[in-house]
Amino acid sequence: MLQVGLTHFLIVSTALFSLGIYGVVTRKNAVMVLMGIELMLNSANINFIAFARYGNFGNGGQLVALFVIVLAAAEAAIALAIVLNIYKTFTNVNVDEIDNLKE
Amino acid sequence: MDFISLFASLKFIKPEITISITLLLVVIFDIIFNENKKIVWLITLFGVFIALIFTSLNLLVEGYAFSPVDGSHNFGLLTLDSFGSFFKVIVLVSTLLILYFSNNSNEIINTGKRQGEYYALMLGMLLGMLFMTSASDLIMVYLSMELLSLSSYVLAGFLKLRDRDSEASLKYLLYGAVSSAFMLFGISLIYGLTGTTNLYLINLYLQAPQINYIPFALASIMIFAGIGFKISSAPFHFWTPDVYEGAPVAITAFLSVASKAAGFALFIRLLKTGFVLRSNEQGMWILSDIFDWHSLLIFVSILTMTLGNFSALWQNNLKRMLAYSSIAHAGYMLLGVAVLSSQGVVAVLIYFFFYMLMNIGAFFVVSIIADKYNSEDIHGYDSLGYKNPWLAAAFSIFLISLTGLPPTAGFIGKLYIFIALVDSNMIAVAVIALLNTVVSLYYYIRVMKHMYLVKPAENTETFSTSPSNLVYLILLSASVLLLGIYFSPVVNLAKQCVGILGL
Protein backbone atom coordinates (compact mmCIF):
# COMPACT_ATOMS: atom_id res chain seq x y z
CA MET A 1 0.00 0.00 0.00
CA LEU A 2 1.50 3.31 -1.10
CA GLN A 3 1.77 5.88 1.64
CA VAL A 4 0.82 9.36 0.33
CA GLY A 5 3.29 11.91 1.66
CA LEU A 6 4.36 15.52 1.23
CA THR A 7 6.36 14.73 -1.92
CA HIS A 8 3.27 13.51 -3.76
CA PHE A 9 1.41 16.69 -2.98
CA LEU A 10 4.37 18.80 -4.08
CA ILE A 11 4.60 16.91 -7.35
CA VAL A 12 0.90 17.52 -8.02
CA SER A 13 1.17 21.21 -7.19
CA THR A 14 4.29 21.72 -9.31
CA ALA A 15 2.61 19.93 -12.21
CA LEU A 16 -0.46 22.15 -11.84
CA PHE A 17 1.70 25.28 -11.69
CA SER A 18 3.60 24.27 -14.82
CA LEU A 19 0.37 23.49 -16.63
CA GLY A 20 -0.92 26.92 -15.60
CA ILE A 21 2.15 28.64 -17.04
CA TYR A 22 1.82 26.54 -20.19
CA GLY A 23 -1.80 27.62 -20.54
CA VAL A 24 -0.98 31.30 -20.00
CA VAL A 25 1.82 31.25 -22.56
CA THR A 26 0.21 29.20 -25.33
CA ARG A 27 -3.50 30.04 -25.23
CA LYS A 28 -4.83 32.92 -27.32
CA ASN A 29 -8.30 33.12 -25.88
CA ALA A 30 -8.33 35.45 -22.86
CA VAL A 31 -10.70 33.16 -20.93
CA MET A 32 -8.31 30.25 -21.37
CA VAL A 33 -5.43 32.43 -20.14
CA LEU A 34 -7.48 33.22 -17.06
CA MET A 35 -8.04 29.50 -16.47
CA GLY A 36 -4.27 29.05 -16.56
CA ILE A 37 -3.88 31.75 -13.91
CA GLU A 38 -6.52 30.01 -11.80
CA LEU A 39 -4.50 26.78 -11.98
CA MET A 40 -1.38 28.62 -10.80
CA LEU A 41 -3.22 30.08 -7.80
CA ASN A 42 -4.67 26.71 -6.83
CA SER A 43 -1.31 24.98 -7.07
CA ALA A 44 -0.04 27.44 -4.46
CA ASN A 45 -3.07 26.53 -2.32
CA ILE A 46 -2.17 22.83 -2.47
CA ASN A 47 1.35 23.76 -1.36
CA PHE A 48 0.06 25.74 1.61
CA ILE A 49 -2.25 23.00 2.81
CA ALA A 50 0.26 20.20 2.28
CA PHE A 51 3.00 22.08 4.13
CA ALA A 52 0.65 22.92 6.99
CA ARG A 53 -0.46 19.28 7.31
CA TYR A 54 2.88 17.50 6.96
CA GLY A 55 5.14 20.14 8.50
CA ASN A 56 3.03 20.47 11.68
CA PHE A 57 2.96 24.26 11.27
CA GLY A 58 -0.52 24.65 12.78
CA ASN A 59 -3.53 26.03 10.95
CA GLY A 60 -1.76 28.96 9.31
CA GLY A 61 -1.40 27.42 5.88
CA GLN A 62 -5.05 26.39 5.68
CA LEU A 63 -6.12 29.92 6.65
CA VAL A 64 -3.97 31.31 3.87
CA ALA A 65 -5.60 28.93 1.40
CA LEU A 66 -9.04 30.23 2.44
CA PHE A 67 -7.92 33.84 1.83
CA VAL A 68 -6.51 32.91 -1.56
CA ILE A 69 -9.74 31.16 -2.61
CA VAL A 70 -11.71 34.33 -1.83
CA LEU A 71 -9.21 36.51 -3.69
CA ALA A 72 -9.20 34.19 -6.70
CA ALA A 73 -12.98 34.46 -6.88
CA ALA A 74 -12.83 38.27 -6.73
CA GLU A 75 -10.13 38.32 -9.37
CA ALA A 76 -12.13 36.02 -11.65
CA ALA A 77 -15.18 38.27 -11.33
CA ILE A 78 -13.22 41.38 -12.29
CA ALA A 79 -11.33 39.57 -15.03
CA LEU A 80 -14.49 38.24 -16.66
CA ALA A 81 -16.06 41.72 -16.55
CA ILE A 82 -13.01 43.14 -18.32
CA VAL A 83 -13.05 40.31 -20.89
CA LEU A 84 -16.75 40.98 -21.53
CA ASN A 85 -15.95 44.63 -22.12
CA ILE A 86 -13.17 43.63 -24.51
CA TYR A 87 -15.65 41.47 -26.39
CA LYS A 88 -18.02 44.43 -26.74
CA THR A 89 -15.33 46.73 -28.16
CA PHE A 90 -13.24 44.30 -30.25
CA THR A 91 -15.88 41.55 -30.94
CA ASN A 92 -13.28 38.89 -30.08
CA VAL A 93 -11.27 37.93 -27.02
CA ASN A 94 -8.03 36.74 -28.62
CA VAL A 95 -5.13 38.34 -26.78
CA ASP A 96 -2.88 38.42 -29.84
CA GLU A 97 -5.40 40.38 -31.91
CA ILE A 98 -5.88 43.12 -29.31
CA ASP A 99 -2.77 45.16 -30.05
CA ASN A 100 -3.74 48.73 -30.92
CA LEU A 101 -1.31 50.06 -28.30
CA LYS A 102 1.98 49.32 -30.00
CA GLU A 103 4.61 51.28 -31.86
CA MET B 1 -10.82 35.17 22.98
CA ASP B 2 -8.58 38.03 23.93
CA PHE B 3 -10.05 41.13 22.39
CA ILE B 4 -7.91 43.59 24.35
CA SER B 5 -4.83 43.12 22.21
CA LEU B 6 -7.03 43.41 19.14
CA PHE B 7 -8.41 46.76 20.30
CA ALA B 8 -4.90 47.89 21.18
CA SER B 9 -3.92 47.32 17.56
CA LEU B 10 -6.72 49.51 16.23
CA LYS B 11 -5.00 52.72 17.31
CA PHE B 12 -2.19 51.92 14.86
CA ILE B 13 -4.43 51.82 11.80
CA LYS B 14 -6.39 55.07 12.17
CA PRO B 15 -5.66 56.24 8.60
CA GLU B 16 -6.80 52.89 7.19
CA ILE B 17 -9.98 52.96 9.27
CA THR B 18 -10.69 56.51 8.06
CA ILE B 19 -10.25 55.47 4.44
CA SER B 20 -12.51 52.43 4.92
CA ILE B 21 -15.28 54.58 6.42
CA THR B 22 -14.86 57.10 3.61
CA LEU B 23 -15.14 54.29 1.08
CA LEU B 24 -18.45 53.15 2.59
CA LEU B 25 -19.76 56.74 2.74
CA VAL B 26 -18.83 57.29 -0.91
CA VAL B 27 -20.76 54.18 -1.96
CA ILE B 28 -23.82 55.24 0.06
CA PHE B 29 -23.79 58.87 -1.07
CA ASP B 30 -23.23 57.77 -4.65
CA ILE B 31 -26.61 56.02 -4.50
CA ILE B 32 -28.41 58.84 -2.64
CA PHE B 33 -27.20 61.69 -4.86
CA ASN B 34 -27.69 60.16 -8.24
CA GLU B 35 -27.27 63.37 -10.24
CA ASN B 36 -24.71 65.55 -8.49
CA LYS B 37 -21.36 63.84 -7.92
CA LYS B 38 -19.67 66.91 -6.43
CA ILE B 39 -20.59 65.76 -2.93
CA VAL B 40 -18.93 62.37 -3.47
CA TRP B 41 -15.76 64.14 -4.53
CA LEU B 42 -15.89 66.37 -1.45
CA ILE B 43 -16.37 63.38 0.90
CA THR B 44 -13.38 61.63 -0.69
CA LEU B 45 -11.24 64.75 -0.37
CA PHE B 46 -12.26 65.19 3.25
CA GLY B 47 -11.61 61.55 4.15
CA VAL B 48 -8.15 61.51 2.57
CA PHE B 49 -7.32 64.78 4.32
CA ILE B 50 -8.32 63.38 7.73
CA ALA B 51 -6.21 60.26 7.05
CA LEU B 52 -3.27 62.52 6.17
CA ILE B 53 -3.66 64.38 9.47
CA PHE B 54 -3.73 61.08 11.41
CA THR B 55 -0.60 59.92 9.61
CA SER B 56 1.34 63.16 10.13
CA LEU B 57 0.44 63.24 13.83
CA ASN B 58 1.73 59.68 14.31
CA LEU B 59 4.76 60.01 12.07
CA LEU B 60 7.23 58.67 14.61
CA VAL B 61 5.00 56.11 16.36
CA GLU B 62 6.38 52.58 16.34
CA GLY B 63 4.77 49.28 17.12
CA TYR B 64 3.45 45.94 15.92
CA ALA B 65 -0.24 45.61 15.16
CA PHE B 66 -2.31 42.40 15.11
CA SER B 67 0.12 40.07 16.85
CA PRO B 68 -1.09 36.53 17.52
CA VAL B 69 -3.40 36.33 20.53
CA ASP B 70 -1.78 33.19 21.91
CA GLY B 71 1.35 35.26 22.61
CA SER B 72 3.72 32.95 20.73
CA HIS B 73 5.55 36.04 19.43
CA ASN B 74 5.10 39.81 19.42
CA PHE B 75 5.51 40.48 15.72
CA GLY B 76 2.24 41.21 13.99
CA LEU B 77 0.69 41.38 10.55
CA LEU B 78 1.50 45.09 10.36
CA THR B 79 4.54 47.03 11.52
CA LEU B 80 4.17 50.70 12.23
CA ASP B 81 7.32 52.80 11.93
CA SER B 82 8.45 56.15 10.58
CA PHE B 83 9.58 54.59 7.30
CA GLY B 84 6.07 53.31 6.56
CA SER B 85 4.56 56.60 7.71
CA PHE B 86 6.74 58.56 5.30
CA PHE B 87 5.47 56.47 2.40
CA LYS B 88 1.92 56.83 3.73
CA VAL B 89 2.36 60.60 3.59
CA ILE B 90 3.60 60.36 0.01
CA VAL B 91 0.68 58.14 -1.00
CA LEU B 92 -1.90 60.36 0.71
CA VAL B 93 -0.49 63.65 -0.62
CA SER B 94 -0.37 62.28 -4.13
CA THR B 95 -3.97 61.09 -3.72
CA LEU B 96 -5.00 64.62 -2.75
CA LEU B 97 -3.20 66.00 -5.82
CA ILE B 98 -4.81 63.37 -8.06
CA LEU B 99 -8.27 64.13 -6.62
CA TYR B 100 -8.01 67.74 -7.80
CA PHE B 101 -6.53 66.46 -11.06
CA SER B 102 -9.46 64.05 -11.68
CA ASN B 103 -12.04 66.70 -10.95
CA ASN B 104 -10.52 68.93 -13.66
CA SER B 105 -9.85 66.32 -16.30
CA ASN B 106 -12.52 66.12 -19.03
CA GLU B 107 -12.01 62.37 -19.41
CA ILE B 108 -13.32 61.80 -15.88
CA ILE B 109 -15.93 64.58 -15.85
CA ASN B 110 -17.50 63.23 -19.06
CA THR B 111 -18.23 59.89 -17.40
CA GLY B 112 -21.04 61.72 -15.55
CA LYS B 113 -22.87 59.45 -13.13
CA ARG B 114 -20.07 56.87 -13.05
CA GLN B 115 -17.81 59.30 -11.17
CA GLY B 116 -19.08 57.83 -7.88
CA GLU B 117 -17.59 54.45 -8.82
CA TYR B 118 -14.38 56.18 -9.84
CA TYR B 119 -13.80 57.67 -6.40
CA ALA B 120 -14.87 54.48 -4.62
CA LEU B 121 -12.35 52.44 -6.62
CA MET B 122 -9.67 55.04 -6.03
CA LEU B 123 -10.23 54.75 -2.28
CA GLY B 124 -9.94 50.97 -2.64
CA MET B 125 -6.56 51.44 -4.29
CA LEU B 126 -5.54 53.85 -1.55
CA LEU B 127 -6.50 51.38 1.17
CA GLY B 128 -4.37 48.68 -0.46
CA MET B 129 -1.39 51.03 -0.70
CA LEU B 130 -1.66 52.09 2.95
CA PHE B 131 -1.60 48.45 4.06
CA MET B 132 1.27 47.71 1.68
CA THR B 133 3.49 50.32 3.33
CA SER B 134 3.25 48.60 6.72
CA ALA B 135 2.72 44.91 5.87
CA SER B 136 5.23 42.69 7.67
CA ASP B 137 3.66 39.32 7.03
CA LEU B 138 3.77 37.68 3.63
CA ILE B 139 0.03 37.07 3.68
CA MET B 140 -0.65 40.72 4.41
CA VAL B 141 1.78 41.56 1.60
CA TYR B 142 -0.17 39.41 -0.84
CA LEU B 143 -3.61 40.57 0.30
CA SER B 144 -2.78 44.28 0.22
CA MET B 145 -1.13 43.98 -3.18
CA GLU B 146 -4.23 42.27 -4.56
CA LEU B 147 -6.45 44.94 -3.00
CA LEU B 148 -4.45 47.57 -4.86
CA SER B 149 -4.31 45.55 -8.08
CA LEU B 150 -7.98 44.62 -8.35
CA SER B 151 -9.10 48.26 -8.10
CA SER B 152 -6.43 49.49 -10.47
CA TYR B 153 -7.33 46.91 -13.17
CA VAL B 154 -10.81 48.40 -13.28
CA LEU B 155 -9.62 52.00 -13.13
CA ALA B 156 -7.14 51.48 -15.99
CA GLY B 157 -10.11 50.65 -18.20
CA PHE B 158 -12.50 53.11 -16.63
CA LEU B 159 -13.42 54.82 -19.93
CA LYS B 160 -14.73 51.49 -21.14
CA LEU B 161 -16.12 52.83 -24.40
CA ARG B 162 -12.67 53.85 -25.64
CA ASP B 163 -11.02 50.75 -27.09
CA ARG B 164 -7.49 51.57 -25.93
CA ASP B 165 -8.79 51.74 -22.35
CA SER B 166 -10.28 48.25 -22.53
CA GLU B 167 -7.05 46.99 -24.01
CA ALA B 168 -5.01 48.64 -21.26
CA SER B 169 -7.09 47.05 -18.52
CA LEU B 170 -6.91 43.58 -20.14
CA LYS B 171 -3.13 43.76 -20.46
CA TYR B 172 -2.76 45.06 -16.92
CA LEU B 173 -4.99 42.27 -15.63
CA LEU B 174 -3.17 39.46 -17.43
CA TYR B 175 0.35 40.60 -16.53
CA GLY B 176 -0.71 41.43 -12.98
CA ALA B 177 -2.53 38.19 -12.31
CA VAL B 178 0.35 36.07 -13.60
CA SER B 179 2.97 37.91 -11.58
CA SER B 180 0.88 37.76 -8.41
CA ALA B 181 0.37 34.03 -8.97
CA PHE B 182 4.16 33.65 -9.18
CA MET B 183 4.48 35.64 -5.98
CA LEU B 184 1.93 33.46 -4.19
CA PHE B 185 3.76 30.30 -5.23
CA GLY B 186 7.00 31.82 -3.94
CA ILE B 187 5.30 32.64 -0.64
CA SER B 188 4.02 29.05 -0.38
CA LEU B 189 7.57 27.74 -0.86
CA ILE B 190 8.92 30.05 1.83
CA TYR B 191 6.11 28.92 4.12
CA GLY B 192 7.08 25.34 3.51
CA LEU B 193 10.75 25.99 4.20
CA THR B 194 10.40 28.14 7.29
CA GLY B 195 6.98 27.19 8.67
CA THR B 196 5.90 30.81 8.99
CA THR B 197 4.82 33.73 6.85
CA ASN B 198 5.95 36.43 9.28
CA LEU B 199 8.98 38.33 7.97
CA TYR B 200 10.61 38.63 11.41
CA LEU B 201 10.32 34.92 12.08
CA ILE B 202 11.70 34.21 8.59
CA ASN B 203 14.66 36.42 9.48
CA LEU B 204 15.16 34.48 12.73
CA TYR B 205 15.06 31.27 10.73
CA LEU B 206 17.71 32.61 8.33
CA GLN B 207 20.08 33.35 11.21
CA ALA B 208 20.45 29.59 11.66
CA PRO B 209 23.26 28.06 9.60
CA GLN B 210 21.60 24.99 8.04
CA ILE B 211 19.34 26.11 5.22
CA ASN B 212 18.37 24.63 1.87
CA TYR B 213 19.68 27.28 -0.52
CA ILE B 214 18.17 26.53 -3.92
CA PRO B 215 14.43 26.49 -3.08
CA PHE B 216 14.87 29.63 -1.02
CA ALA B 217 16.58 31.50 -3.86
CA LEU B 218 13.85 30.32 -6.25
CA ALA B 219 11.14 31.53 -3.89
CA SER B 220 12.91 34.90 -3.46
CA ILE B 221 13.02 35.42 -7.22
CA MET B 222 9.33 34.51 -7.51
CA ILE B 223 8.43 37.08 -4.85
CA PHE B 224 10.58 39.66 -6.60
CA ALA B 225 8.54 39.00 -9.76
CA GLY B 226 5.40 40.15 -7.97
CA ILE B 227 7.01 43.27 -6.56
CA GLY B 228 8.95 44.04 -9.74
CA PHE B 229 5.64 44.11 -11.58
CA LYS B 230 4.27 46.73 -9.19
CA ILE B 231 7.32 49.01 -9.39
CA SER B 232 7.58 48.31 -13.16
CA SER B 233 11.21 47.24 -13.09
CA ALA B 234 12.70 45.28 -15.97
CA PRO B 235 12.06 42.50 -16.96
CA PHE B 236 8.51 42.87 -15.64
CA HIS B 237 7.87 46.29 -17.21
CA PHE B 238 6.11 45.28 -20.44
CA TRP B 239 2.68 46.33 -19.24
CA THR B 240 3.78 49.85 -18.27
CA PRO B 241 3.81 51.71 -21.64
CA ASP B 242 0.56 50.14 -22.84
CA VAL B 243 -1.34 50.66 -19.59
CA TYR B 244 -0.03 54.18 -19.06
CA GLU B 245 -0.99 55.14 -22.60
CA GLY B 246 -4.44 53.57 -22.46
CA ALA B 247 -5.60 54.56 -18.97
CA PRO B 248 -7.15 57.98 -18.18
CA VAL B 249 -4.37 60.53 -17.55
CA ALA B 250 -5.30 60.97 -13.89
CA ILE B 251 -5.02 57.22 -13.28
CA THR B 252 -1.74 57.08 -15.19
CA ALA B 253 -0.31 59.74 -12.88
CA PHE B 254 -1.69 57.90 -9.84
CA LEU B 255 -0.20 54.57 -10.92
CA SER B 256 3.16 56.11 -11.73
CA VAL B 257 3.53 57.78 -8.34
CA ALA B 258 1.42 56.27 -5.57
CA SER B 259 1.32 52.65 -6.67
CA LYS B 260 5.06 52.72 -7.33
CA ALA B 261 5.69 54.29 -3.90
CA ALA B 262 3.72 51.52 -2.20
CA GLY B 263 5.64 48.90 -4.17
CA PHE B 264 8.98 50.39 -3.13
CA ALA B 265 7.91 50.63 0.51
CA LEU B 266 6.91 46.98 0.43
CA PHE B 267 10.11 45.89 -1.25
CA ILE B 268 12.45 47.79 1.08
CA ARG B 269 10.61 46.47 4.13
CA LEU B 270 10.69 42.91 2.80
CA LEU B 271 14.41 43.16 2.21
CA LYS B 272 15.21 44.85 5.51
CA THR B 273 13.08 42.77 7.87
CA GLY B 274 13.27 39.48 6.00
CA PHE B 275 16.81 39.18 4.74
CA VAL B 276 19.09 41.63 6.56
CA LEU B 277 20.84 39.84 9.41
CA ARG B 278 22.51 42.89 10.96
CA SER B 279 24.16 46.20 10.10
CA ASN B 280 27.92 46.74 10.28
CA GLU B 281 29.73 49.81 11.69
CA GLN B 282 29.30 51.87 8.51
CA GLY B 283 25.54 51.26 8.54
CA MET B 284 25.73 48.83 5.62
CA TRP B 285 23.28 45.95 5.78
CA ILE B 286 24.74 42.46 6.04
CA LEU B 287 22.44 40.23 4.04
CA SER B 288 21.90 36.57 4.63
CA ASP B 289 24.16 34.83 2.12
CA ILE B 290 21.28 32.62 1.07
CA PHE B 291 20.48 34.82 -1.91
CA ASP B 292 22.60 37.51 -3.53
CA TRP B 293 20.14 40.41 -3.58
CA HIS B 294 22.96 42.91 -4.14
CA SER B 295 24.03 41.66 -7.58
CA LEU B 296 20.44 41.02 -8.63
CA LEU B 297 19.39 44.55 -7.69
CA ILE B 298 22.33 46.23 -9.44
CA PHE B 299 21.73 44.19 -12.58
CA VAL B 300 17.97 44.81 -12.59
CA SER B 301 18.24 48.53 -11.88
CA ILE B 302 20.80 49.15 -14.64
CA LEU B 303 18.67 47.11 -17.05
CA THR B 304 15.53 49.01 -16.01
CA MET B 305 16.94 52.51 -16.44
CA THR B 306 18.70 51.71 -19.72
CA LEU B 307 15.63 50.08 -21.26
CA GLY B 308 13.40 52.90 -20.05
CA ASN B 309 15.61 55.70 -21.31
CA PHE B 310 16.43 54.19 -24.69
CA SER B 311 12.83 53.20 -25.45
CA ALA B 312 11.64 56.70 -24.55
CA LEU B 313 13.87 58.24 -27.24
CA TRP B 314 11.52 57.62 -30.18
CA GLN B 315 8.11 58.01 -28.56
CA ASN B 316 5.80 60.60 -30.09
CA ASN B 317 2.97 60.05 -27.66
CA LEU B 318 3.70 62.09 -24.52
CA LYS B 319 1.92 59.65 -22.19
CA ARG B 320 3.96 56.77 -23.59
CA MET B 321 7.15 58.80 -23.30
CA LEU B 322 6.41 59.62 -19.66
CA ALA B 323 5.66 55.92 -19.09
CA TYR B 324 9.14 54.97 -20.27
CA SER B 325 10.58 57.83 -18.26
CA SER B 326 8.83 56.49 -15.15
CA ILE B 327 10.42 53.08 -15.82
CA ALA B 328 13.82 54.81 -15.95
CA HIS B 329 13.08 56.60 -12.67
CA ALA B 330 12.19 53.27 -11.07
CA GLY B 331 15.66 52.16 -12.15
CA TYR B 332 17.35 55.11 -10.41
CA MET B 333 15.38 54.47 -7.23
CA LEU B 334 16.17 50.76 -7.34
CA LEU B 335 19.86 51.76 -7.36
CA GLY B 336 19.23 53.55 -4.08
CA VAL B 337 17.87 50.26 -2.69
CA ALA B 338 20.80 48.31 -4.17
CA VAL B 339 23.21 50.30 -1.97
CA LEU B 340 21.74 48.28 0.91
CA SER B 341 22.25 50.82 3.66
CA SER B 342 20.17 53.39 5.52
CA GLN B 343 21.88 56.06 3.40
CA GLY B 344 20.49 54.45 0.26
CA VAL B 345 17.00 54.31 1.75
CA VAL B 346 17.21 58.01 2.70
CA ALA B 347 18.11 58.77 -0.92
CA VAL B 348 15.10 56.78 -2.14
CA LEU B 349 12.78 58.65 0.25
CA ILE B 350 14.09 62.04 -0.91
CA TYR B 351 13.85 61.00 -4.56
CA PHE B 352 10.26 59.85 -4.12
CA PHE B 353 9.13 63.09 -2.53
CA PHE B 354 10.45 65.12 -5.47
CA TYR B 355 9.38 62.57 -8.07
CA MET B 356 5.80 62.84 -6.82
CA LEU B 357 5.70 66.62 -7.36
CA MET B 358 7.32 66.70 -10.78
CA ASN B 359 5.62 63.65 -12.26
CA ILE B 360 2.10 64.64 -11.25
CA GLY B 361 2.82 68.14 -12.58
CA ALA B 362 4.00 66.81 -15.93
CA PHE B 363 0.96 64.54 -16.28
CA PHE B 364 -1.34 67.44 -15.39
CA VAL B 365 0.03 69.49 -18.31
CA VAL B 366 -0.43 66.45 -20.58
CA SER B 367 -4.02 66.21 -19.36
CA ILE B 368 -4.74 69.91 -20.11
CA ILE B 369 -3.33 69.57 -23.64
CA ALA B 370 -5.20 66.28 -24.18
CA ASP B 371 -8.46 67.94 -23.11
CA LYS B 372 -7.86 70.74 -25.61
CA TYR B 373 -6.61 68.84 -28.70
CA ASN B 374 -7.96 65.37 -27.88
CA SER B 375 -4.57 63.74 -28.40
CA GLU B 376 -1.26 63.34 -26.57
CA ASP B 377 0.85 63.58 -29.71
CA ILE B 378 4.01 65.65 -29.47
CA HIS B 379 2.77 67.94 -32.26
CA GLY B 380 0.03 69.16 -29.96
CA TYR B 381 2.84 70.93 -28.08
CA ASP B 382 4.12 72.85 -31.13
CA SER B 383 4.74 76.52 -30.25
CA LEU B 384 3.03 76.12 -26.87
CA GLY B 385 5.44 78.76 -25.58
CA TYR B 386 3.57 81.25 -27.76
CA LYS B 387 0.06 79.88 -27.32
CA ASN B 388 0.15 79.59 -23.55
CA PRO B 389 3.41 80.82 -21.98
CA TRP B 390 2.45 79.86 -18.42
CA LEU B 391 1.67 76.27 -19.29
CA ALA B 392 4.84 75.94 -21.35
CA ALA B 393 6.98 77.42 -18.57
CA ALA B 394 5.51 75.06 -15.97
CA PHE B 395 5.97 72.05 -18.25
CA SER B 396 9.59 73.06 -18.93
CA ILE B 397 10.29 73.18 -15.20
CA PHE B 398 8.83 69.70 -14.71
CA LEU B 399 10.79 68.29 -17.64
CA ILE B 400 14.09 69.85 -16.50
CA SER B 401 13.45 68.45 -13.04
CA LEU B 402 12.68 64.98 -14.45
CA THR B 403 16.01 65.14 -16.30
CA GLY B 404 17.74 66.01 -13.05
CA LEU B 405 19.34 69.35 -13.88
CA PRO B 406 19.93 72.07 -11.27
CA PRO B 407 18.33 74.20 -9.87
CA THR B 408 15.34 71.90 -9.65
CA ALA B 409 14.29 69.30 -7.09
CA GLY B 410 15.02 66.41 -9.45
CA PHE B 411 18.71 67.30 -9.30
CA ILE B 412 18.77 66.99 -5.52
CA GLY B 413 17.04 63.61 -5.69
CA LYS B 414 19.59 62.25 -8.17
CA LEU B 415 22.45 63.86 -6.23
CA TYR B 416 21.62 61.95 -3.06
CA ILE B 417 21.33 58.66 -4.98
CA PHE B 418 24.77 59.24 -6.54
CA ILE B 419 26.32 60.22 -3.21
CA ALA B 420 25.01 57.00 -1.67
CA LEU B 421 26.44 55.01 -4.60
CA VAL B 422 29.87 56.65 -4.39
CA ASP B 423 30.01 56.27 -0.61
CA SER B 424 29.55 52.53 -0.93
CA ASN B 425 32.24 52.24 -3.62
CA MET B 426 29.87 51.58 -6.50
CA ILE B 427 31.50 54.15 -8.77
CA ALA B 428 31.12 52.21 -12.02
CA VAL B 429 27.38 51.91 -11.40
CA ALA B 430 27.15 55.62 -10.65
CA VAL B 431 28.87 56.41 -13.96
CA ILE B 432 26.37 54.23 -15.86
CA ALA B 433 23.48 56.01 -14.12
CA LEU B 434 25.01 59.38 -15.00
CA LEU B 435 25.33 58.40 -18.67
CA ASN B 436 21.69 57.32 -18.58
CA THR B 437 20.74 60.78 -17.36
CA VAL B 438 22.49 62.25 -20.38
CA VAL B 439 20.43 60.01 -22.67
CA SER B 440 17.23 61.08 -20.94
CA LEU B 441 18.10 64.73 -21.58
CA TYR B 442 17.42 64.17 -25.30
CA TYR B 443 13.78 63.16 -25.07
CA TYR B 444 12.86 65.69 -22.40
CA ILE B 445 14.51 68.57 -24.27
CA ARG B 446 12.86 67.41 -27.51
CA VAL B 447 9.47 68.35 -26.06
CA MET B 448 10.83 71.77 -25.09
CA LYS B 449 12.12 72.18 -28.64
CA HIS B 450 8.60 71.60 -29.93
CA MET B 451 7.20 74.09 -27.42
CA TYR B 452 9.61 76.97 -28.05
CA LEU B 453 11.43 76.51 -31.36
CA VAL B 454 8.55 75.60 -33.67
CA LYS B 455 7.38 78.83 -35.32
CA PRO B 456 3.66 79.45 -34.69
CA ALA B 457 1.49 79.44 -37.83
CA GLU B 458 -0.07 82.69 -38.99
CA ASN B 459 -3.49 82.12 -37.46
CA THR B 460 -2.40 80.38 -34.25
CA GLU B 461 -4.71 81.25 -31.40
CA THR B 462 -3.54 81.68 -27.86
CA PHE B 463 -5.53 79.97 -25.13
CA SER B 464 -5.59 80.40 -21.41
CA THR B 465 -5.75 77.99 -18.50
CA SER B 466 -8.47 78.30 -15.88
CA PRO B 467 -7.30 80.22 -12.77
CA SER B 468 -7.58 77.23 -10.42
CA ASN B 469 -5.55 75.03 -12.77
CA LEU B 470 -2.98 77.80 -13.01
CA VAL B 471 -2.72 78.00 -9.22
CA TYR B 472 -2.29 74.20 -9.06
CA LEU B 473 0.47 74.31 -11.67
CA ILE B 474 2.24 77.26 -10.05
CA LEU B 475 2.05 75.49 -6.69
CA LEU B 476 3.69 72.37 -8.09
CA SER B 477 6.31 74.08 -10.27
CA ALA B 478 7.20 76.62 -7.58
CA SER B 479 7.72 73.85 -5.04
CA VAL B 480 9.85 71.94 -7.55
CA LEU B 481 12.02 75.05 -8.01
CA LEU B 482 12.05 76.04 -4.35
CA LEU B 483 12.90 72.55 -3.11
CA GLY B 484 15.75 72.51 -5.62
CA ILE B 485 17.38 75.36 -3.70
CA TYR B 486 16.05 74.96 -0.17
CA PHE B 487 15.92 71.19 0.17
CA SER B 488 17.06 70.69 3.76
CA PRO B 489 13.51 70.27 5.23
CA VAL B 490 12.81 67.27 2.99
CA VAL B 491 16.27 65.81 3.60
CA ASN B 492 15.90 66.19 7.37
CA LEU B 493 12.43 64.63 7.28
CA ALA B 494 13.73 61.70 5.25
CA LYS B 495 16.68 61.19 7.63
CA GLN B 496 14.27 61.21 10.55
CA CYS B 497 11.95 58.73 8.86
CA VAL B 498 14.42 56.03 7.92
CA GLY B 499 13.76 53.93 11.00
CA ILE B 500 12.54 50.54 9.86
CA LEU B 501 11.55 48.48 12.84
CA GLY B 502 13.84 45.48 12.54
CA LEU B 503 15.01 42.72 14.80
Interface residues (C-beta under 8 A of the other chain):
Chain A: F17 G20 V24 A30 V33 L34 I37 M40 L41 S43 A44 N45 N47 F48 A50 F51 G55 F57 G60 G61 V64 F67 V68 L71 A74 E75 I78 A79 A81 I82 V83 N85 I86 K88 T89 F90 V95 I98 D99 N100 L101 K102 E103
Chain B: I139 Y142 L143 E146 L150 Y153 V154 G157 K160 L161 D163 R164 S166 E167 A168 S169 L170 K171 L173 L174 A177 V178 A181 F182 L184 F185 I187 S188 L189 Y191 G192 G195 T196 T197 P241 D242 E245 G246 W314 Q315 N317 R320
